[in-house]
Amino acid sequence: MNQAVLDKIQELENQYGSVAEAPAEKVKQLNKLANSVPRREDSIEHEQSLARVKELWEQGLSQKRIAKLTKHTHSTIHNMVEEIKQLEQEGKA
């Protein structure tokens, strides 16, 4: 678990006593943060995820299907495809 997630948990516990007592919207934000793909360019996990998504995308799979196969949200896959397109334009992919 990354430090940002731990900090957010601590913040919610300090404010509400426990995460279970926090408003649903706050818990949703925490879950989104916890389930997000690392964004650092030097992240091995992120590079591997991008490579896998690029491979599936080039095979012609839809973003919805890629999301199901990789167990990411459709939104995450959409963002990764956009990142791949940007990297290709820059000649880095």
C-alpha positions as CSV (number, residue, x, y, z in Angstrom):
1,M,0.0,0.0,0.0
2,N,1.4,3.4,-0.9
3,Q,1.9,6.3,1.5
4,A,-0.9,8.4,-0.1
5,V,-3.4,5.7,0.8
6,L,-2.1,5.3,4.3
7,D,-2.2,9.1,4.8
8,K,-5.8,9.2,3.5
9,I,-6.8,6.4,5.9
10,Q,-5.2,8.2,8.8
11,E,-7.0,11.4,7.8
12,L,-10.4,9.6,7.7
13,E,-9.8,7.9,11.0
14,N,-8.8,11.1,12.7
15,Q,-11.9,12.9,11.3
16,Y,-14.5,10.2,11.7
17,G,-13.1,7.7,14.2
18,S,-12.9,4.9,11.6
19,V,-13.1,4.6,7.8
20,A,-16.4,2.7,8.3
21,E,-17.9,5.9,9.7
22,A,-16.7,8.1,6.9
23,P,-19.2,9.3,4.3
24,A,-19.6,7.1,1.2
25,E,-18.1,9.7,-1.1
26,K,-14.9,9.8,1.1
27,V,-14.7,6.0,1.1
28,K,-15.2,6.0,-2.7
29,Q,-12.3,8.5,-3.1
30,L,-10.1,6.3,-0.9
31,N,-10.9,3.2,-2.9
32,K,-10.2,5.1,-6.2
33,L,-6.8,6.1,-4.8
34,A,-6.0,2.6,-3.5
35,N,-7.0,1.0,-6.8
36,S,-5.2,3.5,-9.1
37,V,-2.4,2.4,-11.3
38,P,1.0,4.0,-10.4
39,R,1.6,7.1,-12.6
40,R,5.3,7.4,-12.3
41,E,7.1,7.0,-15.6
42,D,9.8,4.9,-13.9
43,S,7.3,2.6,-12.3
44,I,7.9,-1.0,-13.4
45,E,4.3,-2.0,-12.6
46,H,3.0,0.9,-14.7
47,E,5.3,0.1,-17.6
48,Q,4.2,-3.5,-17.5
49,S,0.5,-2.5,-17.4
50,L,1.0,-0.1,-20.3
51,A,2.8,-2.8,-22.3
52,R,-0.1,-5.3,-21.7
53,V,-2.8,-2.7,-22.6
54,K,-0.9,-1.7,-25.7
55,E,-0.6,-5.3,-26.8
56,L,-4.3,-6.0,-26.3
57,W,-5.2,-2.7,-27.9
58,E,-3.1,-3.5,-31.0
59,Q,-4.9,-6.8,-31.2
60,G,-8.1,-4.9,-31.7
61,L,-9.7,-5.5,-28.4
62,S,-12.1,-2.8,-27.1
63,Q,-11.3,-0.8,-24.0
64,K,-14.2,-2.5,-22.2
65,R,-12.8,-5.9,-23.0
66,I,-9.2,-4.9,-22.0
67,A,-10.6,-3.6,-18.7
68,K,-12.3,-6.9,-18.0
69,L,-9.2,-8.9,-18.9
70,T,-6.8,-6.8,-16.9
71,K,-9.1,-6.1,-14.0
72,H,-8.8,-2.4,-14.3
73,T,-11.7,0.1,-14.6
74,H,-12.8,1.2,-18.1
75,S,-11.7,4.7,-17.1
76,T,-8.2,3.5,-16.2
77,I,-7.9,1.7,-19.5
78,H,-9.1,4.8,-21.4
79,N,-6.5,6.9,-19.6
80,M,-3.8,4.3,-20.4
81,V,-4.7,4.2,-24.1
82,E,-4.6,8.0,-24.2
83,E,-1.1,7.8,-22.6
84,I,0.0,5.2,-25.1
85,K,-1.2,7.4,-28.0
86,Q,0.7,10.4,-26.5
87,L,3.8,8.3,-26.1
88,E,3.5,7.2,-29.7
89,Q,3.2,10.8,-30.9
90,E,6.3,11.6,-28.9
91,G,8.1,8.6,-30.4
92,K,8.6,7.0,-27.0
93,A,6.3,4.0,-27.5
